[in-house]
């Protein structure tokens, strides 16, 4: 599975849960920039 595929799965799940990137970042104890990068397939999940 590629980083882009993982990012897409995370983004889809986040949207189904009805939460924004900031909320996900808070729940995961990471910076919002990390969530953004992962969803774009640029970060290393």
C-alpha positions as CSV (number, residue, x, y, z in Angstrom):
1,X,0.0,0.0,0.0
2,X,1.4,3.4,-1.0
3,X,1.5,6.5,1.2
4,X,-1.1,8.1,-1.1
5,X,-3.5,5.2,-0.6
6,X,-3.1,5.4,3.1
7,X,-3.7,9.1,3.1
8,X,-6.8,8.6,1.0
9,X,-8.1,6.0,3.5
10,X,-7.5,8.3,6.4
11,X,-9.1,11.3,4.7
12,X,-12.2,9.2,3.8
13,X,-12.6,7.8,7.3
14,X,-12.1,11.3,8.9
15,X,-14.8,12.7,6.6
16,X,-17.2,9.8,7.5
17,X,-16.6,10.5,11.1
18,X,-17.5,14.2,10.5
19,X,-14.3,15.6,12.0
20,X,-11.9,18.1,10.6
21,X,-8.1,17.8,10.3
22,X,-7.5,19.8,13.5
23,X,-9.7,17.5,15.5
24,X,-8.0,14.4,14.1
25,X,-4.6,16.0,14.9
26,X,-5.7,16.6,18.5
27,X,-6.9,13.0,18.9
28,X,-3.7,11.6,17.4
29,X,-1.5,14.0,19.4
30,X,0.2,15.3,16.3
31,X,0.4,18.7,14.5
32,X,-2.3,19.5,12.0
33,X,0.5,19.9,9.4
34,X,1.3,16.2,9.9
35,X,-2.3,15.2,9.2
36,X,-2.4,17.4,6.1
37,X,0.9,15.9,4.8
38,X,-0.3,12.3,5.4
39,X,-3.6,12.9,3.7
40,X,-1.7,14.3,0.7
41,X,0.5,11.2,0.6
42,X,3.6,13.4,1.5
43,X,4.0,12.3,5.1
44,X,5.1,9.1,6.6
45,X,2.2,7.5,8.5
